[in-house]
Amino acid sequence: MAWYAYCIGEKQAFPELARHRKPVPLESVHGVSGNQVFLYPASDLAVIVSEHNPADALNQKSGVDHARVIADCFKHSTVLPFRFGTIFNDDESLRKSIRSNQRQFLGNIEKLRGKTEMHLKILVDDCCCGRELAQLSADKVGREYLTNLRETATRQRERQTRARAVSFQMHRLFMPLDEEVSCRLTDTGKMALDIAHLIDRKYVERYQNKFTSTSAIMKDCQMQLSGPWPPYHFVHRLTRGAHLPHPQEPVPAAATATVQPVAAMI
């Protein structure tokens, strides 16, 4: 039997597992394809899974169901979310993966206990708007082509500087425990910064109040706030290198957004 994996939590957070060594249904929670969600005990951990038929294709709704199950579990326990589309082929592969990474998982749960992720999306005017140059082919060798290359590099540096300035300002205002920042250009000529902040859950209201006051005074930015979320960005940073199955392909475009790091922004 294949298992679709949502996240890892602390076994002690789920009283249902106190007297069971086999998977136990998580009452009233259904996941991908409408399948019943189970708590799969693994030593001091609980793996949140549902049965999966490999013939069932994953789609946009599957991504929504994946996030909803993780959010439900996050109400009860510190969680380590799996990437969308993570599937274990059978019980043995699930147990082996958890067993070989157990120390790392327990350490990551300890690091993230009591913490949550807040997400800022900030739109600012492109500092190079109106200065785009016509694209020249590489065969047009000469002064015009080299000038074009230099101007392109200059625009990239200016955008990077602008993005770093905005992200530094946000860091100074919100004072997160940790952060992940990415930036991209939009089709409307704006620079979009996606900023994930890791904070203590007890300070969520204070963070929301700070957002309200900040968005009121920063007239040159359009700001959006979402959260609190499970710490997706920071879990994936901590678990790089763990021996986990690769997500099933293809992953829907709606479930994963491609963004560029600030240092490599175009």
C-alpha positions in Angstrom: 0.0 0.0 0.0 1.3 3.5 -0.9 1.1 6.3 1.5 0.7 10.0 0.7 2.7 12.0 3.3 1.6 15.4 4.6 3.8 16.2 7.6 5.6 14.9 10.7 4.4 15.8 14.2 5.0 14.9 17.8 3.4 11.6 18.9 2.6 13.0 22.3 0.5 15.7 20.7 -2.0 13.1 19.5 -3.7 11.2 22.4 -5.1 8.8 19.9 -1.7 7.1 19.6 -1.2 6.5 23.3 -2.3 2.9 23.1 -1.8 2.1 19.5 1.2 0.9 17.4 -0.7 0.9 14.1 -2.0 3.8 12.0 -5.0 5.4 13.6 -7.6 7.5 11.7 -7.5 11.2 12.4 -11.2 11.9 13.0 -13.1 14.0 10.5 -9.9 14.8 8.5 -9.7 13.8 4.8 -6.9 14.6 2.5 -5.9 14.2 -1.1 -8.5 12.5 -3.3 -10.9 12.6 -0.3 -9.0 9.8 1.4 -9.1 9.3 5.2 -6.0 10.8 7.0 -4.1 8.6 9.4 -1.7 9.1 12.2 1.2 6.7 11.6 3.3 6.1 14.8 7.0 6.0 14.4 8.8 6.0 17.8 8.4 9.5 19.3 7.0 10.9 16.0 3.7 10.7 14.2 3.6 10.8 10.4 0.4 12.2 9.0 -0.5 10.2 5.9 -3.4 8.9 3.8 -3.7 5.9 1.5 -2.7 6.7 -2.1 -3.4 5.0 -5.4 -0.4 5.8 -7.8 -2.9 5.9 -10.7 -4.6 9.0 -9.2 -3.1 12.1 -10.7 -2.3 15.1 -8.4 -3.9 18.4 -9.4 -4.5 21.9 -8.0 -7.2 20.7 -5.6 -4.7 18.1 -4.3 -2.3 21.0 -3.4 -5.1 22.7 -1.5 -6.0 19.5 0.4 -2.3 18.9 1.2 -2.0 22.4 2.8 -5.3 22.1 4.6 -4.3 18.8 6.3 -1.0 20.3 7.4 -2.8 23.4 8.8 -5.2 21.2 10.8 -2.3 19.3 12.3 -0.4 22.5 13.1 -3.3 23.4 15.5 -2.2 20.5 17.7 1.5 20.0 17.2 4.8 21.4 15.9 4.9 20.0 12.4 7.5 19.4 9.7 5.7 19.6 6.4 6.6 17.3 3.5 6.8 18.8 0.1 3.6 18.4 -2.0 3.6 15.1 -3.8 5.7 13.1 -1.4 4.7 9.5 -1.6 6.1 6.3 0.2 5.6 3.2 -1.9 4.9 1.0 1.2 5.1 0.7 5.0 8.8 -0.4 4.8 9.9 2.6 2.8 8.0 5.0 5.2 9.5 3.4 8.3 13.0 3.3 6.8 12.9 7.0 5.9 11.7 8.0 9.3 14.1 5.7 11.1 17.2 6.9 9.2 16.3 10.6 9.7 14.7 10.4 13.2 17.4 12.3 15.0 17.3 15.1 12.5 13.5 15.3 12.6 13.4 15.4 16.4 16.1 18.1 16.4 14.1 20.2 13.9 10.9 19.9 15.8 12.7 21.2 18.9 14.1 24.1 16.9 10.7 25.0 15.5 8.6 24.4 18.6 6.3 27.3 19.4 7.2 29.1 16.2 5.2 30.0 13.1 5.7 31.6 9.7 4.3 34.9 8.6 4.4 35.8 4.9 4.8 39.3 3.4 4.3 40.1 -0.3 5.5 43.5 -1.2 5.1 45.2 -4.6 7.4 48.1 -5.4 8.0 50.1 -8.6 10.8 48.8 -10.7 13.7 51.3 -10.2 14.7 50.6 -13.8 11.2 51.1 -15.3 11.3 53.0 -18.6 15.0 52.2 -19.2 14.7 48.9 -20.9 17.0 48.4 -23.9 16.2 46.7 -27.1 17.4 43.1 -27.2 20.4 42.7 -29.4 21.5 39.4 -30.8 25.0 38.1 -30.0 26.1 38.3 -33.6 25.9 42.1 -33.5 29.4 42.4 -32.1 30.7 45.8 -31.4 30.3 48.9 -29.3 26.4 48.8 -29.4 26.3 45.2 -28.2 28.8 45.7 -25.4 27.0 48.8 -24.3 23.8 46.8 -24.1 25.5 44.2 -21.9 26.9 46.9 -19.5 23.5 48.6 -19.2 21.8 45.2 -18.5 24.3 44.5 -15.7 23.8 47.9 -14.3 20.0 47.4 -14.1 20.4 44.1 -12.4 22.6 45.6 -9.7 20.2 48.5 -9.1 17.3 46.1 -8.7 19.2 43.9 -6.3 20.2 47.0 -4.3 16.6 48.1 -4.2 15.3 44.7 -3.2 17.9 44.4 -0.4 17.0 47.8 0.9 13.4 46.9 1.2 14.0 43.5 2.8 16.4 45.1 5.3 13.8 47.6 6.2 11.2 44.9 6.8 13.7 42.9 8.9 14.4 46.0 11.1 10.7 46.7 11.5 9.5 43.2 12.2 12.6 41.7 13.9 11.9 38.0 12.9 13.9 35.1 14.4 14.8 34.1 10.8 13.7 35.0 7.3 13.7 33.8 3.7 13.5 36.4 0.9 13.0 36.1 -2.8 12.3 38.6 -5.6 11.0 38.6 -9.1 9.7 41.0 -11.8 6.0 41.0 -12.6 4.3 41.4 -15.9 3.0 44.8 -14.8 6.5 46.2 -14.3 6.7 45.8 -10.5 9.2 44.1 -8.3 7.6 41.5 -6.1 9.3 40.6 -2.9 8.2 37.4 -1.1 9.4 37.5 2.5 8.8 34.6 5.0 9.4 35.6 8.6 9.8 33.0 11.4 8.4 34.3 14.7 7.2 33.0 18.1 3.5 32.1 17.9 2.7 34.2 21.0 3.7 37.3 19.0 1.4 36.9 16.1 -1.0 39.6 17.2 1.9 42.0 17.7 3.3 41.2 14.2 -0.2 41.9 12.7 -0.4 45.2 14.5 3.1 46.1 13.2 2.0 45.2 9.7 -1.1 47.5 9.9 1.0 50.5 11.0 3.8 49.8 8.5 1.5 49.5 5.5 -0.2 52.8 6.4 3.1 54.7 6.3 4.8 53.0 3.4 2.9 54.7 0.6 5.4 53.6 -2.1 4.7 49.9 -1.5 1.8 47.6 -1.8 1.9 45.1 1.1 -0.1 41.9 1.7 0.1 39.7 4.8 -0.8 36.1 5.3 -0.4 33.7 8.2 0.2 32.3 10.6 1.4 29.3 8.7 3.3 26.2 9.5 7.0 27.0 9.0 7.3 25.7 5.4 10.3 27.7 4.3 12.3 27.0 7.4 11.5 23.3 7.5 12.8 22.8 4.0 16.0 24.6 4.8 16.6 22.4 7.9 15.8 19.1 6.1 18.0 19.6 3.1 20.0 16.4 2.7 17.5 14.2 4.5 16.9 10.9 2.7 13.3 11.4 1.6 11.4 10.2 -1.4 11.2 12.6 -4.3 7.9 14.2 -4.9 5.7 12.5 -7.5 5.9 14.3 -10.9 4.4 16.4 -12.2 3.8 18.9 -9.5 1.0 21.3 -10.4 2.2 24.8 -11.2 -0.5 26.2 -8.9 1.0 24.4 -6.0 4.6 25.7 -6.3 5.7 29.2 -7.3 9.0 29.8 -9.0 10.9 32.8 -7.5 14.4 34.1 -7.8 16.7 34.8 -4.9 17.5 38.4 -4.4 21.1 37.9 -5.2 20.1 36.4 -8.6 17.2 38.6 -9.5 16.8 39.7 -13.1 
